[in-house]
């Protein structure tokens, strides 16, 4: 209990930092805030000019293969697959901020509230805004990256995140279901958002869509973006948890008609955070070379789940596109993705046998710091590729090792030709990071 009280005090004390960044920030300190912006955050991290609205939605695919009910032989059963979702969007000026999200912890039992800046069912702003699809890990839920969803909505994006069935804290089905369904879910969300005929549909530019996937969401995003699976993935005979019945992964195999039909020209850019799969040969160099959309990979150099060396293989082998790799030195699998650990996660969970804190936090990095850095880079990257804002390219043209950057300013404080310090980062804050770029064909 003492740790719980200390955590609550720390978060409550930190909340006013967010309030100082923008006039729309909540003024009352509350626990489990997802909207904190540190004073040392990079330039593009703070919330943008739009108030944020959020709306619950539910999308049902009426005819999806039911992986968990499929037997070794016989026709795979089909039926409805429903994805509960939240849609964040730019709201009309004057919309009052502040919302509580009712959700649960990693243990699938403990009910919690998260506090952000969105207004439930607010009137949308006028305009036409690119679409972002945000996809959680295994397990996770639609709120795991809600901090990023709110932040990007404030900058002129419609953002949808869904609970992927058999992949959430309270619905952990066979892992094979996630392997087969994740990329298909992402395509289904894009089709569903493009088909909205309400006031949210009226402001959604689905022809310019970005995808953000974390862990298994990153696995799906890589497939959805064009990286077809290997023969090894389809034909493997062990371990059992990687083997869907009746070789259902063949639908996602490189060179298959089904995979070619899945890849969508409306998707213009992808961010894959700690994407899972290369370490188990779900892709090879040939399949990864088929990924042709702009790509940003995000990883911790100590990732022992998706394995950092395997993520670097993805970076090296996606030769069909220009791609970036943002590395948090010494961070593990949670690098930049998860929201700050809810205060309730500090307590021991009987069902897990441990405190679920480790599902959200990193042993080295402050989560708010990582979230702010990702908000900065995601803003630059999607503004460039989805909005055509060429000025944002300067935030992606960096000295690879942040610590090697040299700050050289003239008498007026303007960068000189010798300046190699990371653009957008305050003095002494570009530390322990790498940002590498490979051009198409390299």
C-alpha positions in Angstrom: 0.0 0.0 0.0 2.9 2.3 0.7 4.2 1.9 -2.8 0.7 2.5 -4.2 0.4 5.8 -2.3 3.9 6.8 -3.4 3.0 6.1 -7.1 -0.2 8.1 -6.8 1.7 11.0 -5.4 4.3 10.9 -8.1 1.8 10.8 -10.9 -0.4 13.5 -9.3 2.6 15.8 -8.9 3.6 15.2 -12.6 0.2 16.0 -14.0 0.5 19.8 -13.9 3.5 19.5 -16.3 1.0 18.6 -19.0 -1.2 21.5 -18.0 1.5 24.0 -18.7 1.9 22.8 -22.3 -1.4 23.8 -23.7 -4.5 25.9 -22.7 -6.7 22.8 -23.2 -4.9 20.7 -20.6 -6.8 19.5 -17.5 -6.1 21.6 -14.4 -6.9 19.1 -11.7 -4.2 16.6 -10.8 -5.5 13.0 -11.2 -3.9 9.6 -11.1 -3.4 7.4 -14.2 -2.9 10.3 -16.6 -2.1 9.4 -20.1 -1.5 13.0 -21.4 1.7 14.1 -19.5 4.2 16.1 -21.5 7.6 16.6 -19.8 9.3 20.0 -19.8 12.2 18.4 -21.8 9.9 16.8 -24.4 11.0 17.3 -28.0 9.4 20.0 -30.1 6.6 18.0 -31.7 5.6 16.0 -28.6 3.0 18.4 -27.1 -0.7 18.3 -28.0 -1.7 20.1 -31.1 -4.2 22.8 -31.8 -7.4 20.7 -31.9 -9.5 19.7 -28.9 -10.0 15.9 -29.0 -13.2 13.9 -29.2 -13.6 10.2 -28.6 -16.4 7.9 -29.6 -17.1 4.2 -28.9 -17.7 2.0 -31.9 -18.1 -1.7 -32.7 -17.2 -3.3 -36.0 -18.4 -6.8 -37.0 -16.9 -8.8 -39.8 -19.8 -11.2 -40.6 -17.8 -13.9 -42.2 -14.4 -14.6 -40.7 -12.7 -18.0 -40.2 -13.0 -19.0 -36.5 -9.4 -20.1 -35.9 -10.0 -21.4 -32.4 -12.9 -23.6 -33.5 -11.1 -25.0 -36.6 -10.3 -28.7 -36.4 -7.4 -30.5 -38.1 -9.7 -31.6 -40.9 -13.0 -30.4 -42.4 -14.2 -27.0 -43.6 -13.0 -24.3 -41.2 -16.1 -22.8 -39.5 -16.9 -19.1 -40.2 -18.9 -16.6 -38.4 -19.0 -13.0 -37.1 -15.9 -11.4 -35.5 -16.6 -8.3 -33.5 -14.0 -5.6 -32.7 -15.0 -3.1 -29.9 -13.2 0.1 -30.7 -12.5 3.7 -29.8 -12.3 6.5 -32.3 -10.3 9.6 -31.4 -10.7 12.7 -33.7 -10.3 16.4 -33.9 -13.2 18.1 -32.1 -14.8 21.5 -32.7 -13.1 24.5 -31.1 -14.5 25.2 -27.6 -14.8 21.5 -26.7 -14.0 21.1 -23.0 -11.2 18.5 -22.3 -11.2 15.7 -19.9 -12.4 12.1 -20.0 -12.1 8.9 -17.9 -11.6 5.7 -19.7 -12.9 2.6 -17.9 -10.6 -0.3 -18.6 -8.7 -3.1 -16.8 -5.2 -4.1 -15.9 -3.0 -6.7 -17.5 -4.4 -9.3 -15.0 -7.7 -9.2 -16.9 -9.6 -8.6 -13.6 -8.7 -5.3 -11.9 -10.9 -2.4 -13.1 -9.1 0.9 -13.5 -9.7 4.4 -14.9 -7.4 6.3 -17.2 -7.6 10.1 -17.5 -7.0 12.0 -20.7 -8.0 15.1 -22.6 -10.7 13.8 -25.0 -14.3 14.7 -24.7 -16.8 11.8 -25.1 -19.0 12.1 -28.2 -17.8 15.7 -28.9 -18.8 17.4 -32.2 -16.1 16.8 -34.8 -14.1 19.7 -36.2 -14.6 20.8 -39.8 -12.1 19.3 -42.2 -10.7 16.2 -43.7 -8.2 14.3 -41.7 -5.9 11.3 -42.4 -6.7 8.0 -40.7 -4.4 6.2 -38.2 -5.0 2.6 -37.2 -3.4 1.7 -33.8 -3.0 -2.0 -32.9 -2.1 -3.4 -29.5 0.1 -6.3 -28.5 -0.7 -9.8 -27.1 -2.2 -9.3 -24.7 -3.4 -5.7 -24.7 -6.5 -3.7 -25.4 -7.5 -0.6 -27.3 -6.4 1.7 -24.5 -2.8 0.5 -24.3 -1.6 3.3 -26.7 -4.5 5.7 -25.9 -1.9 8.4 -25.0 -0.6 8.3 -28.6 -4.1 8.2 -30.0 -5.2 11.3 -28.2 -2.0 13.2 -29.0 -2.3 12.5 -32.7 -6.0 13.4 -32.9 -5.1 16.8 -31.5 -2.8 17.3 -34.5 -5.4 16.6 -37.1 -5.8 12.8 -37.4 -8.7 10.4 -37.0 -7.4 7.5 -34.9 -9.0 4.1 -34.4 -7.9 1.4 -31.9 -9.8 -1.8 -31.4 -9.8 -4.8 -29.0 -8.5 -7.7 -31.1 -10.5 -10.8 -30.1 -8.6 -13.6 -28.4 -5.8 -11.1 -27.8 -7.0 -9.0 -24.9 -6.4 -9.1 -21.1 -9.8 -10.7 -20.5 -10.0 -12.7 -23.8 -6.7 -14.5 -24.3 -7.5 -17.2 -26.8 -5.0 -19.4 -28.7 -2.0 -17.5 -30.0 -2.7 -19.0 -33.4 -5.8 -16.8 -33.7 -3.6 -13.7 -33.4 -1.1 -15.0 -35.9 -3.9 -15.6 -38.5 -6.2 -12.6 -37.7 -4.1 -9.6 -36.7 -3.3 -8.2 -40.2 -6.8 -9.1 -41.4 -8.2 -7.2 -38.4 -6.2 -4.2 -39.4 -7.5 -4.3 -43.0 -11.0 -4.8 -41.7 -10.7 -1.7 -39.5 -9.5 0.4 -42.5 -12.5 -0.8 -44.6 -14.9 -0.2 -41.7 -13.6 3.4 -41.1 -13.7 4.1 -44.9 -17.3 2.9 -44.9 -18.6 5.2 -42.1 -21.5 7.3 -43.3 -21.8 9.5 -40.1 -20.1 12.7 -39.0 -16.9 10.9 -38.2 -16.9 9.3 -41.7 -17.4 12.8 -43.2 -14.0 14.0 -41.7 -12.0 10.8 -42.3 -9.6 10.6 -45.2 -9.1 6.9 -45.4 -7.3 7.3 -48.7 -4.3 8.5 -46.6 -4.0 6.0 -43.8 -1.1 5.2 -41.4 -0.8 2.1 -39.3 0.9 1.9 -35.8 1.4 -1.6 -34.4 3.0 -2.7 -31.2 4.5 -6.2 -30.8 1.9 -8.5 -32.3 0.3 -5.3 -33.7 3.6 -4.7 -35.3 3.6 -8.3 -36.7 0.3 -7.6 -38.3 1.4 -4.2 -39.6 4.4 -5.7 -41.3 2.2 -8.3 -43.0 -0.5 -5.7 -43.9 2.2 -3.5 -45.3 3.5 -6.1 -47.7 5.9 -8.5 -45.8 4.4 -11.9 -46.7 5.2 -14.9 -44.4 7.8 -17.6 -45.1 7.3 -21.2 -46.1 8.8 -22.0 -42.7 6.0 -20.1 -40.9 3.3 -21.9 -42.9 4.8 -25.4 -42.9 6.5 -25.5 -39.4 5.8 -28.5 -37.2 6.8 -26.9 -33.9 6.2 -25.3 -31.5 2.5 -26.1 -31.3 1.5 -22.6 -30.3 2.8 -21.3 -33.7 0.8 -23.8 -35.8 -2.7 -22.8 -36.8 -4.8 -25.7 -38.0 -5.0 -26.5 -41.7 -2.1 -24.3 -42.6 -4.2 -21.2 -42.2 -1.1 -19.0 -42.3 -0.8 -19.8 -46.0 -3.3 -17.0 -46.6 -0.5 -14.6 -45.5 2.4 -16.2 -47.3 4.6 -14.1 -49.6 3.5 -14.6 -53.2 0.0 -15.8 -52.4 -3.0 -14.2 -54.0 -4.6 -13.8 -50.6 -1.7 -11.8 -49.3 -1.5 -9.6 -52.4 -5.2 -8.8 -52.0 -4.7 -7.9 -48.3 -2.0 -5.2 -49.0 -3.9 -1.9 -49.4 -2.8 1.1 -51.4 -4.6 3.4 -49.0 -1.9 2.7 -46.4 0.8 5.2 -47.0 3.1 4.7 -44.0 3.7 2.2 -41.1 5.2 2.5 -37.7 6.0 -0.9 -36.2 7.0 -0.8 -32.5 9.0 -3.9 -31.4 7.4 -6.0 -34.2 7.3 -9.7 -33.3 8.1 -12.5 -35.7 11.5 -12.2 -37.4 13.2 -14.1 -34.5 11.1 -17.1 -35.3 11.6 -16.9 -39.1 8.1 -15.7 -39.9 9.8 -13.5 -42.5 13.0 -13.9 -44.5 14.9 -11.4 -46.6 12.8 -12.2 -49.7 9.5 -11.6 -47.9 10.7 -8.5 -46.2 11.9 -7.1 -49.5 8.2 -7.1 -50.6 7.4 -4.4 -48.0 7.3 -1.2 -50.2 5.6 1.4 -47.9 7.5 4.0 -45.9 8.4 2.3 -42.6 9.6 3.4 -39.2 10.7 0.7 -36.7 10.9 1.5 -33.0 12.8 -0.7 -30.6 14.7 -1.0 -27.3 18.2 -2.4 -27.7 17.6 -4.8 -24.8 14.3 -6.2 -26.3 14.3 -9.9 -25.2 10.8 -10.6 -26.5 10.8 -9.6 -30.2 14.7 -9.6 -29.9 16.5 -6.5 -31.0 18.8 -8.3 -33.4 15.8 -9.7 -35.2 14.3 -6.2 -35.4 17.5 -5.0 -36.9 17.2 -7.8 -39.5 13.8 -6.3 -40.4 15.4 -2.9 -40.8 18.2 -4.3 -42.9 16.1 -6.5 -45.1 13.1 -4.2 -46.0 15.1 -3.1 -49.0 12.0 -2.2 -51.1 11.4 1.0 -49.2 13.1 3.9 -47.3 12.9 3.1 -43.6 14.0 4.3 -40.2 15.0 2.6 -37.0 14.5 4.6 -33.7 16.4 2.8 -30.9 16.1 3.5 -27.2 19.4 2.3 -25.8 19.0 -0.3 -23.1 15.2 -0.3 -23.2 13.4 -3.6 -23.3 10.2 -4.7 -25.2 8.0 -1.8 -23.8 10.1 0.8 -25.5 7.8 3.9 -26.2 4.6 1.9 -26.7 2.7 1.4 -23.5 1.0 4.2 -21.5 2.5 5.0 -18.1 2.0 2.1 -15.6 -1.4 2.6 -13.8 -1.0 3.1 -10.1 -2.9 -0.1 -9.5 -0.3 -2.1 -11.4 2.2 -1.5 -8.6 0.3 -3.9 -6.4 0.8 -7.7 -6.4 -1.7 -9.6 -8.6 -2.8 -13.0 -7.2 -3.9 -14.2 -10.7 -0.6 -13.2 -12.3 1.6 -14.1 -9.4 3.4 -10.7 -9.7 2.7 -7.0 -9.9 1.6 -6.2 -13.5 3.8 -3.1 -13.5 6.3 -4.8 -15.8 3.7 -5.0 -18.6 3.8 -1.2 -18.9 7.2 0.0 -17.5 10.8 -0.2 -18.4 13.7 -0.9 -16.1 15.8 1.9 -17.4 13.6 4.5 -19.2 10.9 6.7 -17.8 7.7 5.9 -19.7 6.5 9.4 -20.1 9.9 10.3 -21.6 9.6 7.5 -24.1 6.0 8.4 -25.0 7.0 12.0 -25.6 9.8 11.0 -27.9 7.5 8.7 -29.9 4.8 11.4 -30.1 7.5 13.7 -31.6 8.7 11.2 -34.2 5.2 9.9 -35.1 4.1 13.5 -35.7 7.0 14.3 -38.0 6.7 11.0 -39.8 3.0 11.0 -40.5 2.8 14.7 -41.2 5.4 14.0 -43.9 3.9 10.9 -45.4 0.1 11.5 -44.9 -0.1 15.3 -45.1 2.8 16.0 -47.4 4.4 18.4 -44.9 8.0 18.5 -46.3 9.3 20.7 -43.5 8.9 17.7 -41.1 11.6 15.8 -43.0 14.3 17.7 -41.1 13.2 15.9 -37.9 14.0 12.6 -39.6 17.4 13.6 -41.1 19.6 13.0 -38.0 23.1 12.0 -36.9 22.6 8.3 -36.1 23.8 8.4 -32.5 22.1 11.2 -30.5 25.1 11.5 -28.2 27.3 12.3 -31.2 25.3 15.4 -32.2 27.1 18.7 -31.8 25.2 21.9 -31.0 26.7 24.8 -33.0 24.8 28.1 -32.8 25.5 31.6 -34.0 25.2 34.7 -31.8 21.5 34.8 -32.4 21.0 31.2 -31.3 20.4 29.9 -34.8 22.1 26.6 -35.9 25.2 27.0 -38.0 26.3 24.7 -40.8 28.4 22.7 -38.2 25.3 21.9 -36.1 24.5 18.2 -36.0 22.4 18.2 -32.8 19.1 16.4 -33.2 16.4 18.8 -34.6 13.6 19.5 -32.1 15.4 18.2 -29.0 16.1 20.7 -26.2 19.7 21.2 -25.1 21.2 18.2 -23.3 18.1 16.1 -23.9 19.1 14.1 -27.1 20.7 11.3 -25.2 20.9 7.4 -25.3 19.0 7.3 -28.6 19.8 6.2 -32.2 17.9 7.1 -35.4 19.1 5.3 -38.4 17.9 5.5 -42.0 18.3 3.1 -44.9 17.3 4.3 -48.4 15.3 2.1 -50.8 17.6 -0.5 -52.3 20.2 -0.3 -49.5 
